[in-house]
């Protein structure tokens, strides 16, 4: 991980939260920049190019979703939303707006640290050319030849199933909303298609999971979407 990847920006108007984050994250070897407003957060992000941004939605000068939209105009740094807003529509809006993850306050430090590690690993991987073969635990996805193996055994997928799996695997660790999946796999979003992702994820679980009722790879983020978890990944 690069030096800039160890620098985190926390945009939160609650001083106790910033102090808590500073104490914990610095103990884990990260550097922390603090911003108490959206405008200050944007300025610090532009000046220091942090490797990751922790963003509260309830800021005093502008809504956190507006801050996120402005960041996404020029910054590729992963953004994890930390917010007291726990409604599904807030999570969906943040994830659709470009956040890579969403934690509802109060949250555990262990879970936060795990989400940060995953986001930074994914950001580092995104800088490298994607290989034609992606391996995650027992799962092997050959993008070039459109082949899938689990434990050495080939699994036959339909074209749509493969397209959905490839999208999930290439975004391992990231929450993908229903709308994001529909746009990527089916090309558009409509009420008539809202159930497509659920149906096809169910079909993939039947083919890929050892126990589809307790999936190891395809995790449901209730009311929001799905997250691909590489087998054996314990810190997500």
C-alpha positions as CSV (number, residue, x, y, z in Angstrom):
1,X,0.0,0.0,0.0
2,X,1.3,3.4,-0.9
3,X,2.0,6.2,1.6
4,X,-1.1,8.1,0.5
5,X,-3.1,5.0,1.0
6,X,-2.3,5.2,4.7
7,X,-3.8,8.7,4.9
8,X,-7.5,8.8,5.8
9,X,-9.8,11.9,5.8
10,X,-12.6,11.9,8.3
11,X,-15.4,14.4,7.4
12,X,-17.7,14.6,10.5
13,X,-19.0,17.6,12.5
14,X,-18.9,15.6,15.8
15,X,-15.6,16.2,17.6
16,X,-15.9,13.2,19.8
17,X,-16.3,10.9,16.7
18,X,-13.2,12.5,15.1
19,X,-11.2,12.1,18.3
20,X,-12.3,8.5,18.6
21,X,-11.3,7.8,14.9
22,X,-8.0,9.6,15.3
23,X,-7.0,7.6,18.4
24,X,-8.0,4.2,16.9
25,X,-6.8,4.7,13.3
26,X,-3.4,6.2,14.3
27,X,-2.9,3.1,16.6
28,X,-3.4,1.0,13.4
29,X,-0.8,2.9,11.5
30,X,-2.9,5.3,9.5
31,X,-2.6,9.0,9.3
32,X,-5.8,11.0,9.8
33,X,-7.0,14.4,8.5
34,X,-10.0,15.9,10.2
35,X,-12.8,18.1,8.7
36,X,-15.8,19.4,10.6
37,X,-17.7,20.5,7.5
38,X,-18.3,19.5,3.9
39,X,-16.4,22.5,2.5
40,X,-13.4,21.8,4.7
41,X,-13.5,18.2,3.7
42,X,-13.5,19.0,0.0
43,X,-10.6,21.4,0.5
44,X,-8.5,18.8,2.4
45,X,-9.3,16.1,-0.1
46,X,-8.1,18.3,-2.9
47,X,-4.9,19.4,-1.0
48,X,-3.8,16.0,0.3
49,X,-5.3,13.3,-1.9
50,X,-6.1,10.9,0.9
51,X,-6.2,7.2,0.2
52,X,-9.7,6.9,1.7
53,X,-12.5,9.1,3.0
54,X,-14.8,8.6,5.9
55,X,-17.9,10.7,5.3
56,X,-20.8,11.7,7.6
57,X,-24.0,12.6,5.8
58,X,-25.3,15.1,8.4
59,X,-22.9,18.0,8.0
60,X,-23.6,21.6,9.0
61,X,-23.0,23.3,5.7
62,X,-24.1,20.8,3.1
63,X,-25.6,17.4,2.8
64,X,-23.0,14.6,2.7
65,X,-24.5,13.3,-0.5
66,X,-23.6,16.6,-2.1
67,X,-20.1,16.3,-0.8
68,X,-19.9,12.8,-2.3
69,X,-21.2,14.0,-5.7
70,X,-18.5,16.8,-5.8
71,X,-15.8,14.3,-4.8
72,X,-16.8,11.9,-7.5
73,X,-16.3,14.7,-10.1
74,X,-12.5,14.5,-9.6
75,X,-11.5,12.0,-6.9
76,X,-11.3,8.2,-7.2
77,X,-10.6,7.7,-3.5
78,X,-12.9,5.2,-1.9
79,X,-15.5,6.7,0.3
80,X,-17.1,4.9,3.3
81,X,-20.2,6.6,4.7
82,X,-20.5,6.7,8.5
83,X,-23.9,8.0,9.3
84,X,-26.7,7.9,11.9
85,X,-29.1,7.7,9.0
86,X,-29.9,4.0,8.9
87,X,-32.8,4.0,6.4
88,X,-32.3,1.8,3.3
89,X,-33.0,4.7,1.0
90,X,-30.1,6.6,2.5
91,X,-27.8,3.7,2.0
92,X,-28.9,3.2,-1.5
93,X,-28.5,6.9,-2.4
94,X,-24.9,6.9,-1.0
95,X,-23.9,3.7,-2.7
96,X,-25.5,4.7,-6.0
97,X,-23.7,8.1,-5.6
98,X,-20.3,6.4,-5.5
99,X,-19.6,5.4,-1.9
100,X,-18.0,1.9,-1.7
101,X,-19.5,1.1,1.7
102,X,-21.9,2.3,4.4
103,X,-21.8,1.9,8.2
104,X,-24.5,3.1,10.5
105,X,-23.6,4.8,13.8
106,X,-22.9,3.5,16.3
107,X,-20.4,1.0,14.8
108,X,-17.7,-1.3,16.1
109,X,-14.1,-0.4,15.5
110,X,-13.3,-3.9,14.4
111,X,-15.9,-3.7,11.6
112,X,-14.8,-0.3,10.6
113,X,-11.1,-1.4,10.4
114,X,-12.2,-4.4,8.3
115,X,-14.2,-2.3,5.9
116,X,-11.2,0.1,5.5
117,X,-8.8,-2.7,4.8
118,X,-11.1,-4.2,2.1
119,X,-11.7,-0.8,0.5
120,X,-8.0,0.0,0.3
121,X,-7.1,-3.4,-1.0
122,X,-9.8,-3.0,-3.7
123,X,-8.5,0.5,-4.6
124,X,-4.9,-0.9,-4.9
125,X,-6.1,-3.8,-7.1
126,X,-8.0,-1.3,-9.3
127,X,-4.7,0.3,-10.2
128,X,-3.4,-2.9,-11.7
129,X,-4.6,-4.3,-15.0
130,X,-7.4,-6.9,-14.4
131,X,-6.2,-10.3,-15.3
132,X,-8.3,-12.7,-17.4
133,X,-8.7,-15.1,-14.5
134,X,-10.0,-14.2,-11.1
135,X,-9.6,-16.6,-8.2
136,X,-11.5,-16.3,-4.9
137,X,-11.3,-19.3,-2.6
138,X,-12.5,-22.4,-4.5
139,X,-14.0,-20.2,-7.2
140,X,-12.1,-19.6,-10.5
141,X,-13.6,-17.2,-13.1
142,X,-11.9,-17.2,-16.5
143,X,-13.2,-13.9,-18.0
144,X,-11.5,-14.4,-21.4
145,X,-12.9,-17.9,-22.0
146,X,-16.1,-17.3,-20.0
147,X,-15.5,-20.4,-17.8
148,X,-16.3,-20.9,-14.2
149,X,-14.9,-23.7,-11.9
150,X,-15.6,-24.5,-8.3
151,X,-13.1,-26.8,-6.6
152,X,-11.8,-27.8,-10.0
153,X,-15.2,-28.7,-11.4
154,X,-16.6,-26.7,-14.3
155,X,-19.9,-25.0,-13.6
156,X,-22.1,-24.1,-16.6
157,X,-23.7,-20.6,-16.4
158,X,-26.1,-18.9,-18.8
159,X,-24.7,-15.7,-20.4
160,X,-26.7,-13.5,-18.0
161,X,-25.5,-15.5,-15.0
162,X,-21.9,-15.2,-16.1
163,X,-22.2,-11.5,-16.8
164,X,-23.7,-10.9,-13.3
165,X,-21.0,-13.1,-11.6
166,X,-18.2,-11.3,-13.5
167,X,-19.5,-7.9,-12.3
168,X,-19.8,-9.1,-8.7
169,X,-16.3,-10.8,-8.7
170,X,-14.6,-7.8,-10.2
171,X,-16.1,-5.6,-7.5
172,X,-15.3,-8.0,-4.6
173,X,-15.9,-6.5,-1.2
174,X,-18.0,-3.6,-2.6
175,X,-21.7,-3.3,-1.9
176,X,-23.5,-3.2,-5.3
177,X,-27.0,-1.8,-5.3
178,X,-29.9,-3.3,-7.2
179,X,-29.9,-0.4,-9.6
180,X,-26.2,-0.6,-10.2
181,X,-26.5,-4.3,-11.0
182,X,-29.5,-3.8,-13.3
183,X,-27.7,-1.1,-15.2
184,X,-24.5,-3.1,-15.6
185,X,-26.1,-6.5,-16.4
186,X,-29.3,-5.6,-18.2
187,X,-28.5,-2.1,-19.4
188,X,-31.4,-0.2,-17.8
189,X,-33.5,0.0,-14.7
190,X,-37.3,-0.4,-14.6
191,X,-39.9,-1.5,-12.1
192,X,-40.5,-4.6,-14.2
193,X,-36.9,-5.6,-13.8
194,X,-36.5,-4.9,-10.1
195,X,-36.7,-8.6,-9.2
196,X,-34.1,-9.8,-11.8
197,X,-31.1,-9.5,-9.6
198,X,-32.7,-11.4,-6.8
199,X,-33.7,-14.3,-9.2
200,X,-30.3,-14.5,-10.8
201,X,-28.3,-14.3,-7.5
202,X,-30.5,-17.1,-6.3
203,X,-29.6,-19.2,-9.4
204,X,-25.9,-18.4,-8.9
205,X,-26.0,-19.5,-5.3
206,X,-27.6,-22.8,-6.3
207,X,-24.7,-23.4,-8.7
208,X,-21.7,-22.0,-6.8
209,X,-22.4,-22.3,-3.0
210,X,-21.8,-25.4,-1.0
211,X,-24.9,-24.5,1.0
212,X,-27.1,-22.0,-0.8
213,X,-29.0,-21.2,2.3
214,X,-25.8,-20.0,4.0
215,X,-23.9,-18.4,1.1
216,X,-20.2,-17.8,1.5
217,X,-19.7,-15.8,-1.7
218,X,-22.9,-13.9,-2.5
219,X,-23.9,-11.9,0.5
220,X,-27.3,-10.1,0.7
221,X,-27.2,-6.5,1.9
222,X,-30.9,-6.3,3.0
223,X,-32.9,-3.8,1.0
224,X,-29.8,-2.5,-0.7
225,X,-28.1,-5.1,-3.0
226,X,-25.3,-7.6,-2.9
227,X,-21.7,-8.0,-2.0
228,X,-19.3,-10.6,-3.3
229,X,-17.2,-12.1,-0.4
230,X,-14.2,-14.2,-1.5
231,X,-14.3,-17.5,0.3
232,X,-12.2,-17.4,3.5
233,X,-12.4,-13.6,3.8
234,X,-12.9,-13.2,7.5
235,X,-12.5,-9.4,7.9
236,X,-15.5,-8.1,5.9
